[in-house]
Amino acid sequence: MINLTSTHKSDMSATLLSTTRRQLLTVTVVAGTVILLPGTLSFAAAADDIRPFQFTASDQQLTELRERILATRWPERETVPDQSQGVQLSTMEELSRYWATDYDWRKGEAKLNAYPQFITEIDGLDIHFIHVRSKHEDALPLIVTHGWPGSVMEQLKIIEPLTNPTAHGGDASDAFHVVIPSMPGYGFSGKPTTTGWGPERMGRAWAELMKRLDYSRYVAQGGDWGAFVVDQMGLQAPEGLLAIHTNMPATVPADVDKALLAGAPPPSGLSADEERAYHQLVRTFKQVDYARIMASRPQTLYGIADSPVGLAAWLLDHNDADGQPAAAVATALNRTSSTMGELTRDEILDNITLYWLTNTGVSASRLYWEYKGGFFNTKGVTIPVAVTVFPGEQYEAPRSWTEQAYPNLIHYNKVEKGGHFAAWEQPMIFAAELRAAFKTLQ
């Protein structure tokens, strides 16, 4: 469905059909009235067309969600005084009470719909993406990829600092045109019906997306699964890709990776930073049973498609350097507002609710099944790479390993705050790092 004001219907329809892709994006941003709802495409589109998109949940969907939360059949309390058996009952009961009675999805929906969104078909699959062009015409195009258990909701807070740096402590020369796609099976992107949509294919799809947006030179950024995608883009080195930035770098040397997988002691000769990273990785690998389940039996997770509380608990039980569930997320569950952009309870529920409304708990999980490569081992990327190390990440990549893994390293920095969900947790630090990382390419 295309929703237009009555006085502009015919003029806008003619404009949309006659403009170039770049002009189409501009018209959509300025007019703000073109709305494409899921499953309601009403005009014949070429395979490479870019269609405006917005999402509005129905009242019926939101009522059903609240009813399902309130009808949850709860298990008994855990038999330990900590989180070693999983997300604690008291945590889930309190979060669910708030979710069903006080939380307002419409606020999160409005934040999402405040930005221009689009759908385009790439390699047979609909890809949803946010696309915000800076007012600074010389801005550097940037594509940013989220991870699991995230979505494009993770990156909303970095859009303004990146596209409008002069309002956020930067210079016009720091500006980016920002593209944020939803990974296949996540959010509003299509759900693959056949195998093959792993990070490698996503990397090729993102290169096609940037080409389709008429960007002849651009940079790419990713964390969590997004880090895998940008590493693959670095290996593929598509025309126009100048450099990548990762906040979850793959730097572990082969001998260290072999020892980790074997559960052996660290190899001899490691520096203090390297040995510390080794033990951080040992801890991390003890906290990823959720990943092993999704990598082996994702289809068995029917419960997260049927129960919103089951979905919420599954998405919360991710780890970072300070615990499982991730300490940054656990802390945010008690944070109702933020002055510096820190993660809040409502933002966590925005992300979980998006998964529920799009029924993507299982389809998102299949990415773990698709990927057959290593996790933190070096991949052989030789194009320019920038790395930011956040202290709350699953491991802090030493400079020595990073320089070996990425021989064309253009930026390396350890920051003071932030963790695995870096853009979500510390958006201003994250934006400043991207400015510094790509400064020489602007």
Protein Blocks (a to p, Z undefined) as FASTA:
>chain_A
ZZddfklmmmmmmmmmmmcfklmmmmmmmnopaccdehiacbdcdfkbccdddddddfkl
mmmmmmmmmmpccddddfbfbfknoccfklmmmmmmmmmmmpcfklmmmmmmmpccdddd
eehiacdddddddfblkbccddddddddddfklmmmmmmmmmmmmlnopafklpccdddd
ddehiajbccdfbehiafklmmmmmmmmmmmnopabdcdddehjlmmmmmmmmmnopghi
abdcdfbdcfbcfklmmmmmnopacdehiafklmmmmmmmmmmmmmmmmmmmmmmmmmlm
mmmmmmmklmmmmmmmpccfkbccdfklmmmmmpcbdfklpacfklmmmmmmmmmmnopm
lmmmmmmmmpmcdfklcehiabdcdddddfkbmbdcdfklmmmmmmmacbdcddfbdcfk
lmlmmmmlmmmmmmmmmmmmZZ
